[in-house]
Amino acid sequence: MDSRLESLNTLLVETFNAILKVEEQSLRAATQSSVTVTEMHTLDAIGTGDPRTVSELATATKVTVSTMTIAINRLEAKRYVERVRETADRRVVRVRLTDRGRALAYAHQRFHRRMARAVVDGMPEEELNALTRAMENLRGFFRDESDHLHAAMRLQGAAEPRLDDSREGGEGPGI
């Protein structure tokens, strides 16, 4: 690997680790509790729109239904989400954010907006376009790697590892 690629690799790894660390610290400061980044991204997936079923959330975040159920149970115990039965079909249970969950989701979105603004602040249009293309390439790499891992795991008959993915459009769960 030439020195520029080595430097870029180091920068990517250090940036990713710093984002996770600072994001976690920011969540702890905002909540005075132990909300994890994974739990926060689950809250992001639930969103402020129409309530969604656990199956819908699991599909959107590419995790198993049992994994999503465990996450929802924890978030419900922390009073960030609530389950609501549909009136037309009482068998259907949907999940939505509580006021407390919406406040936390909003604070998390502010963190991400501040982070994005800090990256592009004072950046000329040409550099912003280049950075955007680079980030799209990076996202594509992770999607391709995820697809290859899922295919390999299916061939082996093993449980699939899951990565957050926002291919459906709009803003996804974040990092």
C-alpha positions in Angstrom: 0.0 0.0 0.0 1.5 3.3 -0.9 1.9 6.0 1.7 -1.1 8.0 0.6 -3.4 4.9 1.0 -1.8 4.1 4.3 -2.5 7.7 5.5 -6.0 7.5 4.2 -6.6 4.2 5.9 -5.3 5.5 9.2 -7.5 8.6 8.9 -10.6 6.5 8.1 -10.0 4.1 11.1 -9.2 6.9 13.5 -12.2 9.0 12.3 -14.6 6.0 12.6 -13.4 5.2 16.1 -13.6 8.9 17.2 -17.1 9.2 15.8 -18.3 6.2 17.8 -16.6 7.4 21.0 -17.8 10.9 20.8 -21.3 9.9 19.7 -21.6 7.6 22.7 -20.3 10.3 25.1 -22.7 12.8 23.5 -25.6 10.4 24.1 -24.6 9.8 27.7 -24.4 13.5 28.3 -27.8 14.1 26.7 -29.6 11.3 28.6 -27.7 11.0 31.8 -28.1 7.2 31.2 -26.5 4.4 29.3 -28.1 4.6 25.8 -25.8 2.8 23.4 -25.1 3.9 19.9 -26.9 0.8 18.6 -30.0 1.7 20.7 -29.9 5.2 19.3 -29.8 3.9 15.8 -32.8 1.7 16.6 -34.6 4.9 17.8 -33.6 6.5 14.5 -35.1 3.6 12.6 -38.3 3.9 14.5 -38.4 7.5 13.6 -41.0 10.1 14.3 -43.4 9.0 11.5 -46.0 6.3 11.6 -45.5 3.5 14.1 -43.9 0.4 12.6 -44.0 -3.3 13.5 -41.0 -5.0 14.9 -40.7 -7.0 11.6 -40.7 -3.8 9.6 -38.0 -2.4 11.8 -35.9 -5.6 11.6 -36.1 -5.6 7.8 -35.2 -1.9 7.6 -32.2 -2.3 9.8 -31.2 -5.7 8.5 -31.3 -7.5 11.8 -33.4 -10.5 12.8 -36.8 -10.1 14.3 -35.6 -11.6 17.6 -32.6 -9.1 17.7 -35.0 -6.2 17.1 -37.4 -7.5 19.8 -34.7 -7.6 22.4 -33.7 -4.0 21.4 -37.3 -2.8 21.6 -37.7 -4.5 25.0 -34.6 -2.6 26.3 -35.8 0.7 24.9 -39.3 0.2 26.3 -37.8 -0.5 29.7 -35.9 2.8 29.4 -39.2 4.5 28.4 -37.9 5.6 25.0 -40.5 3.6 23.0 -43.9 2.2 23.5 -45.9 -0.6 21.9 -49.3 0.2 20.5 -52.0 -2.2 19.3 -53.8 -1.4 16.1 -57.5 -0.8 16.7 -58.6 -2.6 13.4 -56.6 -5.7 14.2 -55.5 -6.1 17.8 -53.0 -8.8 16.9 -50.8 -6.2 15.2 -48.5 -4.3 17.5 -46.6 -1.3 16.4 -43.7 0.6 18.0 -43.4 4.3 18.4 -41.2 6.8 20.2 -42.3 8.3 23.4 -41.8 12.0 24.1 -38.6 11.1 25.8 -37.5 9.0 22.8 -38.4 11.8 20.4 -36.3 14.3 22.4 -33.4 11.9 22.4 -33.7 11.3 18.6 -33.8 15.1 18.0 -30.7 15.6 20.1 -28.9 12.8 18.1 -30.0 14.3 14.8 -28.5 17.7 16.0 -25.2 15.9 16.7 -25.1 14.5 13.2 -26.0 17.8 11.6 -23.2 19.6 13.6 -20.8 16.9 12.6 -21.7 17.3 8.9 -21.5 21.0 9.1 -18.0 20.8 10.7 -16.8 18.7 7.8 -17.9 21.0 5.1 -17.5 24.4 6.8 -15.6 26.7 4.5 -15.1 23.9 1.9 -15.2 25.1 -1.7 -17.9 23.5 -3.9 -15.4 21.5 -5.9 -13.9 19.9 -2.8 -17.4 19.3 -1.4 -18.3 17.4 -4.6 -15.1 15.4 -4.4 -15.8 14.5 -0.7 -19.4 13.5 -1.5 -18.2 11.2 -4.3 -15.6 9.7 -1.9 -18.2 9.1 0.7 -20.6 7.5 -1.8 -17.7 5.2 -2.8 -17.1 4.3 0.8 -20.8 3.6 1.3 -20.8 1.4 -1.8 -17.8 -0.5 -0.5 -19.6 -1.3 2.7 -22.8 -2.3 0.9 -20.9 -4.6 -1.4 -19.0 -6.1 1.5 -22.2 -6.6 3.4 -23.8 -8.3 0.4 -20.8 -10.6 0.0 -20.8 -11.5 3.7 -24.6 -12.3 3.6 -24.2 -14.5 0.5 -21.2 -16.4 2.1 -23.1 -16.9 5.3 -26.2 -18.2 3.4 -24.0 -20.7 1.5 -22.6 -21.9 4.8 -26.0 -22.1 6.4 -24.9 -19.9 9.3 -26.7 -17.0 10.9 -26.1 -13.8 8.9 -24.2 -10.8 10.3 -26.3 -7.7 9.8 -25.2 -4.2 9.1 -27.3 -1.0 9.3 -28.3 0.0 5.8 -30.5 2.9 4.6 -31.0 1.8 1.0 -34.7 2.5 1.2 -34.0 6.2 0.8 -34.2 9.1 3.1 -32.0 9.3 6.2 -31.1 6.0 7.6 -30.0 5.1 11.1 -26.8 6.9 10.8 -23.4 5.6 11.3 
